[in-house]
């Protein structure tokens, strides 16, 4: 895509995110919840927000595919595909804790081209496109220059199963002894937007589907940061985990993750 087409896609994604966010705000105090699992909820608001996002994008780009958390599928090879989480931070939303977002990415093949994350509670619109930078409204974003782990503020996410939770708790303990502080906020999308905005220095999770992370990966990269799997391999669309950092801390955090994983395996053999 050329720059003109990318800008058109960013503008459309922002409008779609606003529409999804408006649905979330309107549903906020009258939601009905069902469980995917003990730690994994879905609400009528998820479904209504995705419908608002999808209907707008389908109208604007009828030849694009749509992959959403609540339905849809990736397109043919090299077909532009929207990758959408209509409500990232569902548990926060259910408890009326205002830390959730609409996340919209655009990929062509293996290339992540556009990322938009909208926080309807604060009215913050984070947006980026490959080669065009990352922005919060009209403000250009830049990741931090923090290079020392003991000066870093990091964040992480917990997976929706007890085995994964135990592993993440051990990793949490490992980093809590080595960083300035840690955060667990409940929204992968906003955590990644905050890395891009320089509000924290890095984020990792062992549980992230493409709709959780695609938009945030674009934001972080365009703000000067790095995005990989937690084993250091290049981030790909089949991802089930992600590590995004400001850049200077990336290898340091990768090394500490390997150390934490080795400790976890030693503590729980077999």
Protein Blocks (a to p, Z undefined) as FASTA:
>chain_A
ZZklmmmmmmmmmmmmmmmmmmmmmmmmmcccddfbfklccdfklmmmmmmmmmmmmmmm
mmbccddfkgcjdddehiacddddfbghklmmmnopacdcddddddehjbcfbdcdddfk
nopacdddehiapaehjaccdddfbfbfklcccdddddfbfklmmmmmmmmmmmmmmmfb
dcdehpaklmmmmmmnopagbdcdfbdcfklmmmmmmmmmmnopacddfkopacdfkbcb
dcddehlmmmmmmmmmmmmmmmmmmmmgZZ
